[in-house]
Amino acid sequence: MNVLNNCKRKLASITFIASLLPWAGVHGTTEIDMIAAVINNDVIMQSELITEITDVRDQLQRQNAAIPAAGLLQGEVLDQLILELLQLQEAERLGIEVSDTMLNNAMANIAQNNKLTLPQLHKAIVANGNSVASFRSDIQRKMTIDEVSKIAIKRRIKVSEKEIDLFLDSQQGQELADTEYLLSHIMIATPTQATQQQVDDTEAKLQQLQAEIAEEVDFASLASKYSSANNAAGGGSLGWRKASQLPALFAKAIANMKVGEISQPVRNSSGYHLIKIIEQRGLAVQQVQQTKANHILILSNDIRSAADTKILVDDIYQRLQTGTDFYKLARSFSDDANTALNGGDMGWLNPGQVPNFMQTQLDTLGDNEISAPFKGPSGWHILQVSERQTKDVGYNMLRNKARTALYDSKFAGEMETWLRELRNQAYIEIR
């Protein structure tokens, strides 16, 4: 990317051609592009700077935004061009390239986002006074800068498990979880400036309530019987509430509770409160049906014809039906390199983790049931379901989302630091 050498050659050619024109020094002047800045071994030409200033000014006008003074605008635009060039130089140093496939996919996405076909996008680019080649070059430049910045910043940012824990405990983390609770509530009221007798009566009522809870009496019935709250007639229902919408006293009480559990009595100036979680939903509650499965794959090869492959898989199936151990047959015959050494064990599978033609078979099998041989795109398969379970994967999803949020919050600061370092380490000469 030695733009400086290219630029010198271009300038030499322009000067040479101009000298051959007999009227060059008499009837006019030949405009020669000048260097606006030198950045390491590359340059930014004055024409590039003027074009970019014009584009920025036009964009500000379309947005009805204030346009900075000419000198200030030129300085800001030149600074941005310098930073972009430094990032492109870093991309070249690291060998980062945007392939034609990546660029074609980006063009297709731009067309789709604008509800256009690719030919329609090309026509729109030309109608806007640009060329498709120039447009693609601009997109490739932006993608390269985006790619190198992501790679450079990623290795500078660390998000610890402790940071994730603290984030999830914060209000922002609670909002991220977006967990909602269907709650019921019982309040045993304490009169203002209660006498000792009233206090004793309240505590006796609370003890009686807890005794009935221990006997598993219906909570809604107990709310109608004991609660002094306005919602007592409705069984104490508070409806669906996010933790952030609850009084801090309630949110703390249910923080570590599970569906169906009832809190210990918590007290404030109004009296004693008991809260029950009826249902729970949100990102933190994502249950999936997992299947633990075993797999045998038999492929045709240079020494085993398709007919011989079918004979072999049928023989394996018959041996399984007569009680031969699946583990043993998978180790002996399976061509599935990922599972053969483990006796065909595929581990716990989430829905959709395997191809549809295999998922369909898994869905029809009962525990410990073995499928008949079935053909896939690459060969013959036999599956066995050994166990099923319902797994809550919401907690892991929530932690991953928190990790992303923390990463994003650190990105801008690290990006600024990285760009400052690139600039400090570079040779920059403003002409």
N, C-alpha and C positions, 0 to 999 in steps of 0.2 A: 504494500500500500504506500509506495514512496511517491506521494502526490507532489512533493517538492521537485523531484527530478522531472516528473511529467510536466509540471508547471513551467520549469525552466526551458524545456524543449518547446512547449507551446509558445512561450514568449519569444524565444529565438526565431521560431518560424514566422510569427507575426512581424517581427522587426525586419527580417530578411525580405519578406514579401513586400512590405511597405517601402523598402529602399529601392525596389525595382520599379515602382510606379513614378513616372516622370513628374506628375503633378502633385505628388505626395506632400512636398514641402511648400508648394505654391498655392494650391487651391483649397487646402483643408488639412485637418489634422486627423490622424488615425488613432482611434481610442484603443488603448492598451489596458487590459485587465491588470489590476494591481493586487499585491498581496496585502491582506488586511491583518493577518497574524500568522506567525510560525509556531507550530506546536510540535516539539520534538522534531521528527523528520518529515512532518506533513505541514500543509498550509491551508489557510482559509482565504479564499479569494474575495476581493471586494465585491464582485458580482454576486457571489453566494450571500454575502452579508446584506447587500441591497435587496436581493430577492426575498430573503427571510424577513427583513424589516417591513417590506411591502405586504407580505402575507400576514404578519402579526398586526400591522395597522388595519388592514382590511377586516381581519377577524374581530378586532376591538370595535370597529365601527358597526359591524353587523350585530354585535352584542350591546350596542349603545353604551359602551364603557369609555371611561376617560382615557385619552391617549397621552402617554408621558411626553415630555419635551423631547425634541429630536435627539439631543446628545445623550439624554438618559436612556431613551429607547434603544439607541444604537449600542450603548454599553451593555444593556441587559441582554439584547439579542446576541451580541458577540460572545458574551460570557456563556450563554446557553450553547452556542455552536462549539465553543472550546470544550465544554464538558462532554458534549455528544461525541466529538472527535476523540477525546481521551478514552472514552468508553469503547469506541470502535477499535482503537489501537490496542486496548487491553483484550478485547475479543480476539483480535488477530494473534496476539501473543499467546493466548490460551488455546488457540485453534478452534474457536467457536464459530460455526457457520450455520446459516439458515438454509436448509436444503430446498431444492425446487419443490419437493413434495410438501414440506412445511409451508412454503410460500403459496403453493396452489391451494392448500387447505384453508389458509388465511383468506385468500381472495374469495373462495367459495363461501366462507363464513360471513365476510363483508356483504356479499351479494344476498345471502339468505337473511341477514339482519335488516337489510333494506328492502326485503321482499322483492328481489330482482333475480333473474337468471344471470349466469355469468356473462353471456353475450350482451344482455341489457346493461349490466354494470360497465362493460367495456364502452358501450355507446355513451353512457352517462359521463364517463371519464373524459372521453373525447369532446363531448358537447360542452364540458366545463372548461375547455381550453387546455387540457393536459393530454399527454400520451399515455397509453397503457404501460409501455416500458418504463416511463418515468414514475408512474404511480406504483408499479410493482417494486421499483428500486427504493422508493420512499418507505414502503411497507417493510421491505427486507431490512432496511436500515433500522427502523423502529424495533423490529423483532429481534435483531442482533443486539441492540442496546438493552432491550428488556431481558434477553437471555443472559447476557454477561452480568448484568446487575443482580439478577436472581442468584446466579452461581456464586458471585463474589460475596453477597450479603448472607447467603444461607450458611456459609461456614463460619460466619462471625457471630451468629445468633444462637444462643443456647437457652432452652426453656427447661427448667428442672421440674421434677415431680412435686417438689415443695411449692414452687410457684403456682403450679396448677391447683394444688390443694387450697392455697390461700385465695386464688382467684375464684374458685367454685364456692368458697365460703363468703365471698363478698356479695354485695347487692347486684353488681354487674354479672357475676357468675350465676346468681339465682335467676336473673332475667334471661341469661343465655340458655339455661336449662329449660325455661318456659314450662316448668312442671306445674300442673294444676291438680288440686285436691278437691274431691267431693267430701265435705265435712259435715258432721253433726255435732251439736254442742249442748251441753247442760250447764246452767248457771245456778248455783245455790247462793242466793243473794244474802249479803250482810248489811243490816240496816246502818245508816249513817249514825255515828255516835251511839253504837249499840251498847246495851246494858250487858252485864255478865251473863244474865239469864238468856238473852238473845244470842249471845255468842255460843253458849252451851247448846242451845236449841239448833243452831246452824250446824255445829260440828256433829251433833247427834244425827241430824238429817243426812249429812255427808257420809257418815259411817254406815247408815242404813242403805244409802245409794250404792256405796262401794260393795256392800255385802250382796246386793242383788246383782251387781255387775259380775261378781265372782261366781254367782250361780247361773251366769250367761242369760239373764233376762234380756229381752229385746231392748236395744238402746233407744229406739224411737219411742217405745212405750214408757221407758224410764224418763225420757225427756218430757213427755206429756204429764207424767206424774210428779216429777220433782222440780223441773226447771222453772226459774222465774224470768227467763228471757222472753222476748217478744215472739220468738219462733217456736215456743214450746208446743203449741197446738199442731204445728207441722212436723212434729217429731224431732225438733231441734236442728233441722236442716239449714246449713249455711250456703248451700249450693256449691258450684265450682268456683274455687278461689286459687289464685297464684299466691305463692309464699309472700311475694312483695306486696300483695293486697291485704295481708293479714296484720293484725296488731302484733308488734314485736313479741309480746308474751306468748301468743298462739304459735307464731312461726317457730320460735325456739322450742316450744313443747313438742311439735310434730316433726322436728328436723330429722330425727333418727328413727321415726316410727314407720311401720309397714302397714299395708292395707289390712283393715280389720282390727288393728290395735287401738286401744283407748289410753289416752295420756293419764298420768298421775294428776291429781288436783293441782292447779296453779292458781295463785291468788293475786288479786289486785284490789283496788278500793271498792269495787262493786261486789266482790265476793269470791267464791271458789268456782273454777271452770274445769270441765272435763271435755276433751275433744276426741272424736273418733274419726279415723280415715275410712271412708266407705269405698272410694275408688281413687285411682291416681292415673294421670295421663301426661304425655309430653315427651320431649326428647330423652329424658332420663329413664323412661319406661318403654323400652322397645323389646318385646319378647318375640323370639322366633322359634320355630319348631326345627330342631336339629336332628340329623340322622347319622348314626355311626354305621359305616358301610365297609364292606370288603369287595375287592374287584379282581377279576381275572380277565386279561386281554390276550387274545390269540391272533397273531398276524400271519399273513402269507409272506413268504420270502423266496430267495433264490432256490432253496432246496425243498420248500414246502409249497405245493400248489394250492390254489383256492379250494379244490376238492378235498385235498388232504387236511387243510385247515379246518374245514367243516367237520370232517370225520373226527379230528382230534378234539374239537370243542364239545362235540356230542358225547364223546367218550368220557371227557372230564365231568360233564354234567351227570352222566349216569353213575359215575363213581361217587359224586357228591350225594346223589339220591340214595345210594346204598350205605352212606355213613362215613365215607372217607373225609378226613379233616380238610376243610377249606384252606387253612393256613399251609398245610403240606403241599397241596396241589398248586396253590398260587406260587409258592417258592420254586416248585419244580418246573412249572410250565408257563407262567404268565410272562408276557412281553411288555408289561407296564413297568418301565424302569423306575418309576417313582414309588411303587408300592410292592413290587415282587419280593424284595428282601424282607419286608415286614409281613409277609404272608397275605398280601393283598389289602392290608389295612389302609383305608383312606382317611381315617380319623373322623372327627365330627364335621359334618357338612351343613352349611346354611342353605336355605332354599335358593336355587339358581346358581350355586357354586359350580355345578357340573353342567355339561351341555344338556339341552332340552330332551334329547332322545334318551339320555341316561336318567334325568330327573323324573321323566314319565314312568320309567320302570321302578325307581325307588318309591315313588308315591303309591304304587299299587301293592308293594310288598309289606307283609306283616313282619313282626319281630322274628328273627332267626329264619325267615323264609328266603329261599334262593330262587332267583329268576331263571327261566329257561334261556338258553343262549339267544342273543339278539345281535343283529348286525348293525354296525355303525359305519361312518365314512371310512375308517381306517382298518377295521377288522371286526372280530366277534368278541362279544362281552358276556360275562356272567357276573351278576351282582348278588350280594347277600346283605340284608339289613340285620345288624346284630343288636341294635338298641336305638331308642328315640328319647329325646328329652326336650323340654321347653327351657330355653336359655334367655336370660335378660341381657341383651347386648347394649342396652341404653347407656349404662355407666361408661363403657369404653368409648361409645360414640360421643358422649358428653365430654369426656377428658380430651378426646381428639379435637373437638370443637374449641375447647378452652385453650388447648395448645396452639391452635391456629390463631385464635384471637390474640394471645400473648405475643406470638411471632409477628403478627401484623402490627401490633402496637410498638414493637421494637424496630420494625423495618425502616421507617422514615428516618429515625435518628441514626441508625447504622449507615443508611444510604448517604446521608449528609456527610458523615465522618469519612466514608470511603471516597466520595467525590473530592473532598478536601485533601485527602492524602494523595489521590491521583494528581491533583493540580500542584500540590507542593513538590511532588517528585518529578514533575515534568519541566522541560525547557519551554518557556512561553515568551514570545516576543511580539508585542503589539506594534504594528507599523503605523 
